[in-house]
């Protein structure tokens, strides 16, 4: 039976990716000059950019680093209800840093891949694309974190973090897929009201 606690577990697990997805907006305010675009200004044959100026190395790397720090802070949680990103079982802070970084990197890579196909489809920057806009970073974040957990498990067979949170706790991904669009909409509206986003979606 579904429990509200499933939502708490899912949101806690995915918090580094959520923060990474929002971080580029704030990093742009803090480091306005570090704005090199990921696509290097390259364009397709029709003149449209591969990704556009909105996808920068500052956002990609900075967002992933912020996610790593968030996961590290979460790993020192004072209760045993949710994951510590493998810190206790790994015996060091390396696991939460690695998993958090890859949560963030995966989320932002997923967003960049979505932007590539969004541009390719002819949609202008800022135009809504219901579905991919809300779930691109969820798929990317979950995939990268899961693969990182498997890699750490291959290094140390006792490290079963990926299997625990993505196989045994199978409800995590579907819960995120259901809950994230609502949170995405809410965060974007707040960002628009605060003047951090050009559009409320």
FIKOLZA-1660 file (N, C-alpha, C; in steps of 0.1 Angstrom, whole numbers, plus 5000, padded with zeros to 4 digits):
% residues 201
   i   px   py   pz ch aa at
   1 5008 4988 5000  A  X  N
   1 5000 5000 5000  A  X CA
   1 5009 5012 5000  A  X  C
   2 5005 5023 4992  A  X  N
   2 5012 5035 4991  A  X CA
   2 5012 5042 5005  A  X  C
   3 5023 5048 5008  A  X  N
   3 5024 5055 5021  A  X CA
   3 5031 5069 5018  A  X  C
   4 5026 5079 5025  A  X  N
   4 5032 5093 5024  A  X CA
   4 5047 5092 5027  A  X  C
   5 5051 5082 5034  A  X  N
   5 5066 5081 5037  A  X CA
   5 5074 5078 5025  A  X  C
   6 5067 5071 5015  A  X  N
   6 5074 5069 5002  A  X CA
   6 5079 5082 4996  A  X  C
   7 5070 5092 4997  A  X  N
   7 5073 5105 4991  A  X CA
   7 5085 5111 4998  A  X  C
   8 5085 5110 5012  A  X  N
   8 5096 5116 5020  A  X CA
   8 5109 5109 5015  A  X  C
   9 5109 5096 5014  A  X  N
   9 5121 5089 5010  A  X CA
   9 5126 5093 4996  A  X  C
  10 5116 5094 4987  A  X  N
  10 5120 5097 4973  A  X CA
  10 5125 5112 4972  A  X  C
  11 5119 5121 4979  A  X  N
  11 5123 5135 4979  A  X CA
  11 5137 5137 4985  A  X  C
  12 5139 5130 4996  A  X  N
  12 5152 5130 5003  A  X CA
  12 5163 5125 4994  A  X  C
  13 5161 5113 4988  A  X  N
  13 5170 5107 4979  A  X CA
  13 5174 5116 4968  A  X  C
  14 5164 5123 4962  A  X  N
  14 5166 5130 4950  A  X CA
  14 5169 5145 4952  A  X  C
  15 5170 5149 4965  A  X  N
  15 5173 5163 4968  A  X CA
  15 5185 5169 4962  A  X  C
  16 5196 5161 4961  A  X  N
  16 5208 5167 4954  A  X CA
  16 5205 5171 4939  A  X  C
  17 5197 5162 4933  A  X  N
  17 5194 5165 4919  A  X CA
  17 5185 5177 4918  A  X  C
  18 5175 5178 4927  A  X  N
  18 5166 5190 4927  A  X CA
  18 5174 5203 4928  A  X  C
  19 5183 5203 4938  A  X  N
  19 5191 5215 4940  A  X CA
  19 5200 5218 4928  A  X  C
  20 5206 5207 4922  A  X  N
  20 5215 5209 4911  A  X CA
  20 5207 5215 4899  A  X  C
  21 5194 5211 4898  A  X  N
  21 5186 5216 4887  A  X CA
  21 5183 5231 4888  A  X  C
  22 5182 5236 4901  A  X  N
  22 5180 5250 4903  A  X CA
  22 5192 5258 4904  A  X  C
  23 5204 5252 4907  A  X  N
  23 5216 5259 4910  A  X CA
  23 5221 5268 4898  A  X  C
  24 5220 5264 4885  A  X  N
  24 5225 5272 4875  A  X CA
  24 5219 5287 4875  A  X  C
  25 5207 5288 4879  A  X  N
  25 5201 5301 4879  A  X CA
  25 5208 5310 4889  A  X  C
  26 5211 5305 4901  A  X  N
  26 5217 5312 4912  A  X CA
  26 5232 5314 4909  A  X  C
  27 5239 5304 4903  A  X  N
  27 5253 5305 4899  A  X CA
  27 5255 5316 4889  A  X  C
  28 5245 5318 4880  A  X  N
  28 5246 5328 4870  A  X CA
  28 5246 5342 4877  A  X  C
  29 5239 5343 4888  A  X  N
  29 5239 5356 4895  A  X CA
  29 5253 5358 4903  A  X  C
  30 5258 5347 4908  A  X  N
  30 5270 5348 4916  A  X CA
  30 5283 5349 4907  A  X  C
  31 5283 5342 4896  A  X  N
  31 5295 5342 4887  A  X CA
  31 5290 5345 4873  A  X  C
  32 5286 5358 4871  A  X  N
  32 5281 5362 4858  A  X CA
  32 5291 5361 4846  A  X  C
  33 5304 5361 4849  A  X  N
  33 5313 5361 4838  A  X CA
  33 5317 5347 4833  A  X  C
  34 5314 5337 4842  A  X  N
  34 5318 5323 4838  A  X CA
  34 5306 5317 4830  A  X  C
  35 5304 5322 4818  A  X  N
  35 5292 5318 4811  A  X CA
  35 5295 5311 4797  A  X  C
  36 5306 5304 4797  A  X  N
  36 5310 5297 4784  A  X CA
  36 5299 5286 4781  A  X  C
  37 5293 5287 4769  A  X  N
  37 5282 5277 4766  A  X CA
  37 5288 5263 4763  A  X  C
  38 5281 5253 4767  A  X  N
  38 5285 5239 4765  A  X CA
  38 5287 5236 4750  A  X  C
  39 5279 5242 4742  A  X  N
  39 5280 5239 4727  A  X CA
  39 5290 5247 4720  A  X  C
  40 5297 5256 4728  A  X  N
  40 5308 5264 4722  A  X CA
  40 5303 5273 4711  A  X  C
  41 5290 5276 4710  A  X  N
  41 5285 5285 4700  A  X CA
  41 5282 5278 4687  A  X  C
  42 5283 5264 4687  A  X  N
  42 5281 5257 4674  A  X CA
  42 5266 5256 4671  A  X  C
  43 5263 5256 4658  A  X  N
  43 5250 5256 4653  A  X CA
  43 5248 5245 4643  A  X  C
  44 5235 5242 4640  A  X  N
  44 5232 5232 4630  A  X CA
  44 5232 5238 4616  A  X  C
  45 5230 5231 4606  A  X  N
  45 5230 5236 4593  A  X CA
  45 5219 5247 4590  A  X  C
  46 5208 5246 4598  A  X  N
  46 5198 5257 4596  A  X CA
  46 5200 5269 4605  A  X  C
  47 5212 5269 4612  A  X  N
  47 5215 5281 4619  A  X CA
  47 5211 5281 4634  A  X  C
  48 5203 5271 4638  A  X  N
  48 5199 5270 4652  A  X CA
  48 5210 5264 4661  A  X  C
  49 5212 5270 4673  A  X  N
  49 5222 5265 4682  A  X CA
  49 5219 5251 4686  A  X  C
  50 5230 5243 4689  A  X  N
  50 5228 5229 4694  A  X CA
  50 5221 5230 4708  A  X  C
  51 5226 5238 4717  A  X  N
  51 5220 5239 4730  A  X CA
  51 5216 5254 4734  A  X  C
  52 5224 5263 4729  A  X  N
  52 5221 5277 4732  A  X CA
  52 5229 5282 4744  A  X  C
  53 5229 5295 4746  A  X  N
  53 5236 5302 4757  A  X CA
  53 5232 5298 4771  A  X  C
  54 5220 5293 4772  A  X  N
  54 5214 5290 4785  A  X CA
  54 5221 5278 4792  A  X  C
  55 5228 5269 4784  A  X  N
  55 5234 5258 4789  A  X CA
  55 5249 5260 4790  A  X  C
  56 5255 5263 4802  A  X  N
  56 5269 5266 4803  A  X CA
  56 5276 5256 4811  A  X  C
  57 5290 5257 4810  A  X  N
  57 5298 5248 4818  A  X CA
  57 5297 5252 4833  A  X  C
  58 5295 5265 4835  A  X  N
  58 5293 5270 4849  A  X CA
  58 5281 5263 4855  A  X  C
  59 5270 5262 4848  A  X  N
  59 5258 5255 4854  A  X CA
  59 5260 5240 4855  A  X  C
  60 5267 5234 4845  A  X  N
  60 5268 5220 4846  A  X CA
  60 5277 5215 4857  A  X  C
  61 5290 5220 4857  A  X  N
  61 5299 5216 4867  A  X CA
  61 5295 5222 4881  A  X  C
  62 5292 5235 4881  A  X  N
  62 5288 5241 4894  A  X CA
  62 5276 5234 4900  A  X  C
  63 5266 5231 4892  A  X  N
  63 5254 5224 4898  A  X CA
  63 5258 5210 4903  A  X  C
  64 5267 5203 4897  A  X  N
  64 5271 5190 4901  A  X CA
  64 5278 5191 4914  A  X  C
  65 5287 5201 4916  A  X  N
  65 5294 5203 4928  A  X CA
  65 5285 5206 4940  A  X  C
  66 5275 5215 4937  A  X  N
  66 5265 5218 4947  A  X CA
  66 5258 5206 4952  A  X  C
  67 5254 5197 4942  A  X  N
  67 5247 5185 4945  A  X CA
  67 5255 5176 4954  A  X  C
  68 5268 5175 4951  A  X  N
  68 5277 5167 4959  A  X CA
  68 5278 5172 4974  A  X  C
  69 5278 5185 4976  A  X  N
  69 5278 5191 4989  A  X CA
  69 5265 5189 4996  A  X  C
  70 5254 5189 4989  A  X  N
  70 5241 5187 4995  A  X CA
  70 5240 5172 5000  A  X  C
  71 5245 5163 4992  A  X  N
  71 5245 5149 4996  A  X CA
  71 5254 5146 5008  A  X  C
  72 5265 5153 5008  A  X  N
  72 5274 5152 5019  A  X CA
  72 5267 5157 5032  A  X  C
  73 5261 5168 5032  A  X  N
  73 5253 5173 5043  A  X CA
  73 5242 5163 5047  A  X  C
  74 5235 5158 5038  A  X  N
  74 5225 5148 5041  A  X CA
  74 5230 5136 5047  A  X  C
  75 5242 5132 5044  A  X  N
  75 5248 5120 5049  A  X CA
  75 5250 5120 5064  A  X  C
  76 5250 5132 5070  A  X  N
  76 5252 5133 5084  A  X CA
  76 5238 5135 5091  A  X  C
  77 5228 5129 5085  A  X  N
  77 5214 5131 5090  A  X CA
  77 5213 5125 5105  A  X  C
  78 5206 5131 5113  A  X  N
  78 5205 5126 5127  A  X CA
  78 5195 5115 5130  A  X  C
  79 5189 5110 5119  A  X  N
  79 5179 5099 5121  A  X CA
  79 5181 5088 5111  A  X  C
  80 5175 5077 5112  A  X  N
  80 5177 5065 5104  A  X CA
  80 5166 5062 5095  A  X  C
  81 5158 5072 5091  A  X  N
  81 5146 5070 5083  A  X CA
  81 5149 5070 5068  A  X  C
  82 5160 5076 5064  A  X  N
  82 5163 5078 5050  A  X CA
  82 5178 5076 5048  A  X  C
  83 5181 5075 5035  A  X  N
  83 5195 5071 5031  A  X CA
  83 5205 5082 5035  A  X  C
  84 5217 5077 5038  A  X  N
  84 5229 5085 5041  A  X CA
  84 5238 5085 5029  A  X  C
  85 5233 5080 5018  A  X  N
  85 5241 5080 5005  A  X CA
  85 5253 5071 5007  A  X  C
  86 5252 5061 5015  A  X  N
  86 5262 5051 5016  A  X CA
  86 5274 5055 5025  A  X  C
  87 5273 5066 5032  A  X  N
  87 5285 5070 5040  A  X CA
  87 5288 5060 5051  A  X  C
  88 5278 5055 5058  A  X  N
  88 5281 5045 5069  A  X CA
  88 5286 5032 5064  A  X  C
  89 5280 5027 5053  A  X  N
  89 5285 5014 5048  A  X CA
  89 5298 5015 5041  A  X  C
  90 5301 5026 5034  A  X  N
  90 5313 5028 5027  A  X CA
  90 5324 5032 5037  A  X  C
  91 5321 5038 5048  A  X  N
  91 5330 5041 5058  A  X CA
  91 5338 5054 5056  A  X  C
  92 5333 5063 5047  A  X  N
  92 5339 5076 5044  A  X CA
  92 5329 5085 5037  A  X  C
  93 5334 5097 5035  A  X  N
  93 5325 5107 5029  A  X CA
  93 5325 5106 5013  A  X  C
  94 5334 5097 5008  A  X  N
  94 5336 5096 4994  A  X CA
  94 5323 5092 4986  A  X  C
  95 5316 5083 4993  A  X  N
  95 5303 5077 4986  A  X CA
  95 5293 5088 4984  A  X  C
  96 5289 5096 4995  A  X  N
  96 5279 5106 4993  A  X CA
  96 5284 5117 4983  A  X  C
  97 5297 5120 4983  A  X  N
  97 5302 5130 4974  A  X CA
  97 5301 5125 4960  A  X  C
  98 5305 5113 4957  A  X  N
  98 5304 5107 4944  A  X CA
  98 5290 5106 4939  A  X  C
  99 5281 5100 4948  A  X  N
  99 5267 5098 4944  A  X CA
  99 5260 5112 4942  A  X  C
 100 5263 5121 4951  A  X  N
 100 5257 5134 4950  A  X CA
 100 5261 5141 4937  A  X  C
 101 5274 5141 4934  A  X  N
 101 5279 5147 4922  A  X CA
 101 5272 5141 4910  A  X  C
 102 5271 5128 4909  A  X  N
 102 5265 5122 4898  A  X CA
 102 5250 5124 4897  A  X  C
 103 5244 5125 4908  A  X  N
 103 5229 5129 4908  A  X CA
 103 5228 5142 4901  A  X  C
 104 5237 5152 4905  A  X  N
 104 5236 5165 4899  A  X CA
 104 5240 5165 4885  A  X  C
 105 5251 5159 4882  A  X  N
 105 5256 5158 4868  A  X CA
 105 5245 5152 4859  A  X  C
 106 5240 5141 4863  A  X  N
 106 5230 5134 4855  A  X CA
 106 5217 5142 4853  A  X  C
 107 5213 5149 4863  A  X  N
 107 5201 5158 4862  A  X CA
 107 5204 5169 4851  A  X  C
 108 5216 5175 4852  A  X  N
 108 5219 5186 4842  A  X CA
 108 5222 5181 4828  A  X  C
 109 5228 5169 4827  A  X  N
 109 5230 5163 4814  A  X CA
 109 5216 5159 4808  A  X  C
 110 5207 5154 4816  A  X  N
 110 5194 5151 4811  A  X CA
 110 5187 5163 4806  A  X  C
 111 5189 5174 4813  A  X  N
 111 5183 5187 4809  A  X CA
 111 5189 5192 4796  A  X  C
 112 5202 5190 4795  A  X  N
 112 5209 5194 4782  A  X CA
 112 5205 5186 4770  A  X  C
 113 5203 5173 4772  A  X  N
 113 5199 5164 4762  A  X CA
 113 5185 5168 4757  A  X  C
 114 5176 5171 4767  A  X  N
 114 5163 5176 4764  A  X CA
 114 5163 5189 4755  A  X  C
 115 5172 5198 4759  A  X  N
 115 5174 5210 4752  A  X CA
 115 5178 5208 4738  A  X  C
 116 5187 5198 4736  A  X  N
 116 5192 5195 4722  A  X CA
 116 5180 5191 4713  A  X  C
 117 5172 5182 4718  A  X  N
 117 5160 5178 4710  A  X CA
 117 5149 5188 4709  A  X  C
 118 5149 5197 4720  A  X  N
 118 5139 5208 4719  A  X CA
 118 5143 5218 4708  A  X  C
 119 5156 5221 4708  A  X  N
 119 5160 5230 4697  A  X CA
 119 5158 5223 4683  A  X  C
 120 5161 5210 4683  A  X  N
 120 5160 5203 4670  A  X CA
 120 5146 5203 4665  A  X  C
 121 5136 5203 4674  A  X  N
 121 5122 5202 4671  A  X CA
 121 5117 5216 4666  A  X  C
 122 5125 5226 4668  A  X  N
 122 5121 5240 4664  A  X CA
 122 5115 5248 4675  A  X  C
 123 5114 5243 4687  A  X  N
 123 5108 5251 4698  A  X CA
 123 5118 5261 4702  A  X  C
 124 5114 5273 4704  A  X  N
 124 5123 5284 4709  A  X CA
 124 5127 5282 4723  A  X  C
 125 5138 5288 4727  A  X  N
 125 5143 5288 4741  A  X CA
 125 5132 5294 4750  A  X  C
 126 5128 5287 4761  A  X  N
 126 5118 5292 4770  A  X CA
 126 5104 5287 4767  A  X  C
 127 5102 5281 4755  A  X  N
 127 5089 5276 4752  A  X CA
 127 5086 5263 4760  A  X  C
 128 5074 5262 4765  A  X  N
 128 5071 5250 4773  A  X CA
 128 5071 5237 4765  A  X  C
 129 5075 5226 4771  A  X  N
 129 5075 5213 4764  A  X CA
 129 5070 5203 4775  A  X  C
 130 5057 5202 4777  A  X  N
 130 5052 5194 4787  A  X CA
 130 5056 5179 4787  A  X  C
 131 5061 5175 4798  A  X  N
 131 5066 5161 4799  A  X CA
 131 5081 5161 4800  A  X  C
 132 5088 5163 4788  A  X  N
 132 5103 5164 4789  A  X CA
 132 5108 5175 4798  A  X  C
 133 5101 5187 4799  A  X  N
 133 5106 5197 4807  A  X CA
 133 5106 5194 4822  A  X  C
 134 5097 5185 4826  A  X  N
 134 5095 5181 4840  A  X CA
 134 5103 5169 4844  A  X  C
 135 5106 5160 4834  A  X  N
 135 5112 5147 4838  A  X CA
 135 5125 5144 4832  A  X  C
 136 5131 5154 4824  A  X  N
 136 5144 5152 4818  A  X CA
 136 5155 5150 4829  A  X  C
 137 5155 5158 4839  A  X  N
 137 5165 5157 4849  A  X CA
 137 5162 5146 4859  A  X  C
 138 5150 5141 4860  A  X  N
 138 5147 5130 4868  A  X CA
 138 5153 5117 4863  A  X  C
 139 5151 5115 4850  A  X  N
 139 5157 5103 4843  A  X CA
 139 5172 5104 4843  A  X  C
 140 5178 5115 4840  A  X  N
 140 5192 5117 4840  A  X CA
 140 5198 5115 4854  A  X  C
 141 5192 5121 4864  A  X  N
 141 5197 5120 4878  A  X CA
 141 5197 5106 4883  A  X  C
 142 5186 5099 4881  A  X  N
 142 5184 5085 4886  A  X CA
 142 5194 5076 4879  A  X  C
 143 5195 5078 4866  A  X  N
 143 5204 5069 4858  A  X CA
 143 5219 5070 4863  A  X  C
 144 5223 5083 4863  A  X  N
 144 5237 5085 4867  A  X CA
 144 5240 5080 4881  A  X  C
 145 5231 5083 4891  A  X  N
 145 5233 5079 4905  A  X CA
 145 5233 5064 4906  A  X  C
 146 5223 5057 4899  A  X  N
 146 5223 5043 4899  A  X CA
 146 5235 5036 4894  A  X  C
 147 5240 5041 4883  A  X  N
 147 5253 5036 4877  A  X CA
 147 5265 5038 4886  A  X  C
 148 5265 5050 4893  A  X  N
 148 5276 5053 4902  A  X CA
 148 5275 5043 4914  A  X  C
 149 5263 5040 4919  A  X  N
 149 5262 5031 4930  A  X CA
 149 5266 5017 4926  A  X  C
 150 5263 5013 4914  A  X  N
 150 5267 5000 4909  A  X CA
 150 5283 4999 4908  A  X  C
 151 5289 5010 4903  A  X  N
 151 5303 5011 4902  A  X CA
 151 5310 5010 4915  A  X  C
 152 5305 5017 4925  A  X  N
 152 5310 5016 4939  A  X CA
 152 5308 5002 4944  A  X  C
 153 5297 4996 4941  A  X  N
 153 5294 4982 4945  A  X CA
 153 5304 4972 4939  A  X  C
 154 5308 4975 4926  A  X  N
 154 5318 4966 4920  A  X CA
 154 5331 4967 4926  A  X  C
 155 5335 4979 4931  A  X  N
 155 5347 4981 4938  A  X CA
 155 5347 4974 4952  A  X  C
 156 5335 4976 4959  A  X  N
 156 5334 4970 4972  A  X CA
 156 5320 4962 4972  A  X  C
 157 5320 4949 4971  A  X  N
 157 5308 4941 4970  A  X CA
 157 5298 4943 4981  A  X  C
 158 5303 4948 4993  A  X  N
 158 5295 4950 5004  A  X CA
 158 5286 4963 5003  A  X  C
 159 5290 4971 4993  A  X  N
 159 5283 4984 4991  A  X CA
 159 5271 4981 4982  A  X  C
 160 5259 4980 4988  A  X  N
 160 5247 4976 4981  A  X CA
 160 5237 4988 4980  A  X  C
 161 5242 5000 4979  A  X  N
 161 5234 5012 4979  A  X CA
 161 5224 5012 4967  A  X  C
 162 5230 5010 4955  A  X  N
 162 5221 5011 4943  A  X CA
 162 5210 5001 4943  A  X  C
 163 5213 4988 4947  A  X  N
 163 5203 4978 4948  A  X CA
 163 5193 4981 4958  A  X  C
 164 5197 4987 4969  A  X  N
 164 5187 4990 4980  A  X CA
 164 5177 5000 4976  A  X  C
 165 5182 5011 4969  A  X  N
 165 5174 5023 4967  A  X CA
 165 5167 5022 4953  A  X  C
 166 5171 5014 4944  A  X  N
 166 5165 5014 4931  A  X CA
 166 5159 5000 4927  A  X  C
 167 5162 4990 4935  A  X  N
 167 5156 4977 4932  A  X CA
 167 5147 4973 4943  A  X  C
 168 5152 4971 4955  A  X  N
 168 5143 4967 4966  A  X CA
 168 5133 4978 4969  A  X  C
 169 5137 4991 4968  A  X  N
 169 5127 5002 4971  A  X CA
 169 5123 5007 4957  A  X  C
 170 5116 4998 4950  A  X  N
 170 5112 5000 4936  A  X CA
 170 5103 5012 4934  A  X  C
 171 5096 5016 4945  A  X  N
 171 5087 5027 4944  A  X CA
 171 5093 5041 4942  A  X  C
 172 5106 5042 4944  A  X  N
 172 5113 5055 4944  A  X CA
 172 5111 5062 4930  A  X  C
 173 5115 5055 4919  A  X  N
 173 5114 5062 4906  A  X CA
 173 5100 5066 4902  A  X  C
 174 5090 5057 4903  A  X  N
 174 5076 5061 4900  A  X CA
 174 5071 5072 4909  A  X  C
 175 5075 5072 4922  A  X  N
 175 5071 5083 4930  A  X CA
 175 5076 5097 4926  A  X  C
 176 5089 5097 4922  A  X  N
 176 5095 5109 4917  A  X CA
 176 5089 5113 4904  A  X  C
 177 5085 5104 4895  A  X  N
 177 5079 5108 4882  A  X CA
 177 5065 5114 4885  A  X  C
 178 5058 5110 4895  A  X  N
 178 5045 5116 4898  A  X CA
 178 5046 5129 4905  A  X  C
 179 5055 5130 4915  A  X  N
 179 5056 5142 4923  A  X CA
 179 5064 5153 4917  A  X  C
 180 5074 5150 4909  A  X  N
 180 5083 5160 4904  A  X CA
 180 5076 5171 4895  A  X  C
 181 5067 5167 4886  A  X  N
 181 5061 5177 4878  A  X CA
 181 5054 5188 4886  A  X  C
 182 5047 5184 4897  A  X  N
 182 5041 5194 4906  A  X CA
 182 5052 5203 4912  A  X  C
 183 5062 5197 4917  A  X  N
 183 5073 5205 4924  A  X CA
 183 5080 5214 4913  A  X  C
 184 5082 5209 4901  A  X  N
 184 5088 5216 4891  A  X CA
 184 5080 5229 4887  A  X  C
 185 5067 5227 4886  A  X  N
 185 5058 5239 4883  A  X CA
 185 5059 5249 4895  A  X  C
 186 5058 5244 4907  A  X  N
 186 5058 5253 4919  A  X CA
 186 5071 5261 4920  A  X  C
 187 5083 5254 4918  A  X  N
 187 5096 5261 4919  A  X CA
 187 5097 5271 4907  A  X  C
 188 5093 5268 4895  A  X  N
 188 5094 5277 4884  A  X CA
 188 5085 5289 4886  A  X  C
 189 5073 5288 4892  A  X  N
 189 5065 5299 4895  A  X CA
 189 5071 5308 4905  A  X  C
 190 5077 5302 4915  A  X  N
 190 5084 5310 4926  A  X CA
 190 5096 5318 4920  A  X  C
 191 5103 5310 4911  A  X  N
 191 5115 5317 4905  A  X CA
 191 5111 5328 4896  A  X  C
 192 5099 5327 4889  A  X  N
 192 5094 5337 4881  A  X CA
 192 5090 5350 4889  A  X  C
 193 5083 5347 4900  A  X  N
 193 5079 5358 4909  A  X CA
 193 5091 5365 4915  A  X  C
 194 5102 5358 4917  A  X  N
 194 5114 5364 4923  A  X CA
 194 5123 5371 4912  A  X  C
 195 5119 5369 4900  A  X  N
 195 5127 5375 4889  A  X CA
 195 5139 5367 4885  A  X  C
 196 5139 5354 4889  A  X  N
 196 5151 5346 4886  A  X CA
 196 5149 5339 4873  A  X  C
 197 5136 5338 4868  A  X  N
 197 5133 5331 4855  A  X CA
 197 5125 5340 4846  A  X  C
 198 5127 5339 4833  A  X  N
 198 5120 5347 4824  A  X CA
 198 5106 5343 4822  A  X  C
 199 5103 5330 4824  A  X  N
 199 5090 5325 4821  A  X CA
 199 5086 5316 4833  A  X  C
 200 5073 5315 4837  A  X  N
 200 5069 5307 4848  A  X CA
 200 5067 5292 4845  A  X  C
 201 5076 5286 4837  A  X  N
 201 5075 5272 4834  A  X CA
 201 5089 5266 4832  A  X  C
% end
